[in-house]
Amino acid sequence: MLASDLLIFLSRMEAEARIETTLERAVATATVNTCPARLAEAVRYAVFPGGGRIRPGLCLAVADACGAPGSRLAEAAAAAVELLHCASLIQDDLPCFDDASLRRGRPALHQRFSQEIAILVGDVLIVSAFDLVAAEVADLPIPAANILRALARGAGAPVGLAAGQAWESEPAIDVAAYHRAKTAALFEAAAVAGAEAAEVNPEAWRKVGGLLGEAYQLADDLADALGESAQLGKPIEQDRHNQRPNMVTRLGAGEASQRLDDLLARAKQYLPACSQRRKIEEFLDRAAGRLRPSGWRAKVENLARVAGVL
């Protein structure tokens, strides 16, 4: 391994450790001895072990690139973003929405515990997310307050996670607004929070987060259409089963895959000037690798041949 590759690897491992340590602190706070035992177990089940942690990773990567490595506020914001994401997964899996049986290769939380506990765990995670950042207000009042607002925008309405979930209950779905709210909004919040923690202009980073979020949604649509349940750790073809919009269905696998490539390229193109640009570029490269796993390109090309495109 080259020295530069080793440094990149160590930096990534450090970022992952910072995220997990802060999540552990948040979960421990919410599940002390006075917490009902079953609720405490379910809260931990919802957060650990995690998935790709791509949203909190983006938050830390932005803060680090903007000259705030090791920022406690950035770590709190990153973990808060992940807690909000975990809460949204619990809600998404409920019988009233996707009625999914699997999440991250295990029974969905409502299957493992109960619907009642699942709803309460979602509440705990949302409250814990805001509590994490609120604990930093005394030291950095303005950045912390701005991060709280960014998280609220990403999680609520009119353009956050709650709005995105609500689009599924509308008689006609605005697909762009649906995907922007359900997926891109929390990526935007992660990027903005990282910039706020570093006390740089957050609006310059909003576009980067939004583009990465759009790319993630496209990758998720491709995974739903082309993936394997055992590999993904969750059911596939949920969009078709639930009659939800899917860009593979609308565009075809080839065009959807090309759009994914374009979005990832544009995310790099829109990167603002920062003191440690390479750190955010490395993060985006890793994210691209996760969103375009090996084997998918061949599947996309095979589908295009079948359709007579190639």
C-alpha positions in Angstrom: 0.0 0.0 0.0 1.3 3.4 -1.0 1.9 6.0 1.8 -0.8 8.2 0.4 -3.3 5.3 0.3 -2.4 4.4 3.9 -3.1 8.0 5.0 -6.5 8.0 3.2 -7.4 4.7 4.8 -6.4 5.9 8.3 -8.3 9.1 7.8 -11.4 7.1 6.8 -11.1 4.8 9.8 -10.7 7.8 12.1 -13.9 9.4 10.7 -15.9 6.2 11.1 -14.7 5.8 14.7 -15.7 9.4 15.5 -19.2 8.8 14.1 -19.6 5.5 16.0 -18.3 6.9 19.3 -20.8 9.8 19.1 -23.7 7.5 18.2 -22.7 5.3 21.2 -22.9 8.4 23.4 -26.3 9.4 22.1 -27.7 5.9 22.5 -26.3 5.5 26.0 -27.9 8.8 27.0 -31.3 7.6 25.7 -31.2 4.2 27.2 -29.9 4.6 30.8 -31.3 2.4 33.5 -34.6 4.3 33.8 -35.5 3.5 30.2 -37.9 0.6 29.7 -35.7 -2.4 28.8 -37.4 -3.4 25.6 -37.4 0.2 24.3 -33.7 0.5 25.1 -32.9 -2.8 23.3 -34.9 -1.6 20.3 -33.1 1.8 20.1 -29.7 0.0 20.0 -31.0 -2.4 17.4 -32.1 0.5 15.2 -28.6 2.2 15.3 -26.1 -0.7 15.5 -24.7 -2.1 13.4 -25.1 0.6 10.9 -25.2 0.8 7.1 -22.8 2.8 5.0 -23.0 5.9 7.3 -22.7 7.9 4.1 -24.7 10.9 5.4 -22.7 11.5 8.6 -19.5 10.8 6.6 -20.5 13.6 4.3 -21.0 16.0 7.3 -17.5 15.2 8.7 -15.9 15.3 5.3 -17.2 18.8 4.7 -16.2 20.0 8.1 -12.7 18.5 7.7 -12.2 19.9 4.2 -13.2 23.3 5.5 -10.6 23.3 8.2 -12.4 22.0 11.2 -11.0 18.5 11.8 -11.9 16.9 15.1 -14.8 19.4 15.7 -17.1 18.1 18.5 -19.9 20.1 16.9 -19.3 18.4 13.6 -19.3 15.0 15.2 -22.6 15.8 17.0 -24.2 17.0 13.8 -23.0 14.0 11.9 -24.4 11.6 14.4 -27.6 13.6 14.5 -28.0 13.2 10.8 -27.5 9.4 11.1 -30.1 9.2 13.9 -32.7 11.0 11.8 -31.9 8.6 8.9 -32.3 5.6 11.2 -35.7 6.9 12.3 -36.8 7.3 8.7 -35.9 3.7 7.9 -38.0 2.5 10.8 -41.0 4.5 9.5 -40.4 3.5 5.9 -40.5 -0.2 6.9 -43.8 0.0 8.8 -46.8 -1.9 7.4 -48.6 1.3 6.6 -45.8 2.3 4.2 -43.6 -0.4 2.6 -44.4 -3.2 5.0 -40.8 -4.4 4.7 -39.6 -7.6 6.5 -35.9 -7.0 6.2 -33.5 -4.1 6.9 -29.7 -4.3 6.9 -30.0 -8.1 6.6 -32.1 -8.5 9.8 -35.8 -8.4 10.6 -37.1 -4.9 10.3 -37.5 -3.3 13.7 -41.3 -3.6 13.9 -40.9 -7.3 13.0 -38.3 -7.9 15.7 -40.1 -5.9 18.4 -43.6 -4.5 17.6 -45.2 -1.7 15.7 -45.8 0.2 18.9 -42.1 -0.1 19.9 -41.0 0.9 16.4 -43.0 4.1 16.5 -41.6 5.0 19.9 -38.0 4.2 18.8 -38.4 6.6 15.9 -39.5 9.3 18.3 -36.5 8.6 20.6 -34.0 8.8 17.7 -35.5 12.1 16.4 -35.4 13.7 19.9 -31.9 12.3 20.5 -30.6 13.9 17.2 -31.6 17.4 18.3 -30.4 16.8 21.8 -26.9 15.9 20.6 -26.5 19.2 18.8 -28.3 21.2 21.5 -25.7 20.1 24.0 -23.1 22.1 22.0 -25.1 25.4 21.9 -23.4 26.9 24.9 -19.9 26.6 23.3 -20.9 27.6 19.7 -24.3 29.1 19.9 -24.7 30.5 16.4 -23.3 27.5 14.4 -25.1 25.0 16.6 -28.4 26.9 16.3 -28.0 27.0 12.5 -27.3 23.3 12.5 -30.5 22.6 14.4 -32.4 24.6 11.8 -30.7 22.7 9.0 -31.6 19.4 10.6 -35.2 20.5 11.1 -35.4 21.5 7.4 -34.0 18.1 6.4 -36.3 16.1 8.6 -39.6 17.9 8.5 -41.9 19.7 6.1 -42.3 21.2 3.6 -39.1 19.8 1.9 -37.7 17.2 4.4 -38.1 13.6 5.2 -41.6 13.8 6.5 -42.8 15.6 3.4 -41.0 13.0 1.3 -42.8 10.2 3.0 -46.1 12.1 2.8 -45.8 12.3 -1.0 -46.5 8.5 -1.1 -50.0 9.3 0.2 -50.8 11.8 -2.5 -53.1 10.8 -5.4 -50.5 12.1 -7.9 -46.8 12.2 -7.0 -44.4 15.0 -8.0 -41.5 12.7 -8.6 -38.8 15.4 -8.4 -40.2 16.8 -5.2 -40.7 13.3 -3.8 -37.1 12.3 -4.3 -35.7 15.6 -3.3 -37.5 15.5 0.0 -37.3 11.8 0.8 -33.6 11.5 0.0 -31.7 14.6 -1.1 -32.9 16.8 1.8 -31.0 14.9 4.5 -27.9 14.9 2.3 -28.2 18.7 2.0 -28.6 19.0 5.8 -25.5 16.9 6.3 -23.4 19.1 4.0 -24.8 22.3 5.4 -24.2 21.1 9.0 -20.6 20.3 8.2 -20.1 23.7 6.8 -21.8 25.4 9.7 -19.6 23.5 12.1 -16.5 24.9 10.3 -18.1 28.3 10.2 -18.0 28.8 6.5 -20.7 29.7 4.0 -23.1 26.7 4.1 -25.1 27.6 1.0 -22.0 26.9 -1.1 -22.2 23.3 0.1 -26.0 22.7 -0.2 -25.7 22.0 -3.9 -23.0 19.3 -3.3 -25.2 17.6 -0.7 -28.3 17.8 -2.9 -26.5 16.3 -6.0 -25.0 13.4 -3.9 -28.5 12.8 -2.4 -30.0 12.6 -5.9 -27.3 10.2 -6.9 -28.0 8.1 -3.9 -31.7 7.9 -4.8 -30.9 6.8 -8.3 -28.5 4.2 -7.0 -31.3 3.0 -4.6 -33.7 2.8 -7.6 -31.2 0.8 -9.5 -30.6 -1.5 -6.5 -34.4 -2.0 -6.1 -34.7 -3.0 -9.8 -31.4 -4.9 -10.3 -30.1 -5.9 -6.9 -30.4 -9.1 -4.9 -32.2 -9.1 -1.5 -29.5 -11.1 0.2 -26.8 -8.8 -1.0 -28.7 -5.6 -0.2 -30.0 -6.8 3.2 -33.6 -5.6 2.3 -36.4 -6.7 0.0 -36.1 -5.7 -3.7 -38.7 -4.5 -6.2 -40.5 -2.7 -3.4 -41.2 0.3 -5.7 -43.0 -1.9 -8.2 -44.8 -3.8 -5.5 -46.0 -0.6 -3.8 -46.5 1.2 -7.1 -44.0 3.9 -6.2 -42.0 6.0 -8.7 -38.7 4.5 -9.7 -36.3 6.2 -12.2 -35.3 2.8 -13.7 -38.9 2.2 -14.6 -39.2 5.7 -16.0 -35.8 6.1 -17.8 -34.6 2.5 -18.3 -31.6 1.1 -16.6 -29.1 2.5 -19.1 -30.2 6.1 -18.9 -30.7 5.9 -15.1 -27.1 4.6 -14.7 -25.8 7.4 -16.9 -27.6 10.0 -14.9 -26.1 8.5 -11.8 -22.6 9.0 -13.3 -23.5 12.6 -14.3 -24.8 13.5 -10.8 -21.6 12.2 -9.1 -19.5 14.2 -11.6 -21.5 17.3 -11.0 -21.1 17.0 -7.2 -17.4 17.2 -7.7 -17.7 20.1 -10.1 -19.7 22.2 -7.7 -17.2 21.8 -4.8 -16.5 25.2 -3.3 -13.0 26.4 -2.5 -11.8 24.9 0.7 -8.5 24.5 2.5 -8.5 20.6 2.4 -10.3 20.0 -0.9 -8.7 16.5 -1.3 -10.5 15.3 1.8 -13.9 15.9 0.3 -12.8 14.6 -3.1 -11.7 11.4 -1.5 -15.0 11.0 0.3 -16.9 11.6 -3.0 -14.8 9.0 -4.7 -15.6 6.4 -1.9 -19.2 7.3 -2.1 -19.2 6.8 -5.9 -17.6 3.3 -5.4 -20.4 2.4 -3.0 -23.2 3.7 -5.3 -21.8 1.9 -8.3 -20.9 -1.6 -7.0 -19.1 -4.1 -9.3 -21.4 -6.2 -11.4 -24.1 -3.6 -11.9 -22.7 -2.2 -15.1 -22.9 -5.6 -16.7 -26.5 -6.0 -15.5 -27.4 -2.5 -16.9 -25.8 -3.3 -20.3 -27.5 -6.7 -20.4 -30.9 -5.1 -19.8 -30.2 -2.5 -22.5 -29.3 -5.3 -25.0 -32.5 -7.1 -24.2 -34.4 -3.9 -24.8 -32.6 -3.4 -28.1 -30.7 -0.3 -27.1 -27.2 -1.7 -27.6 
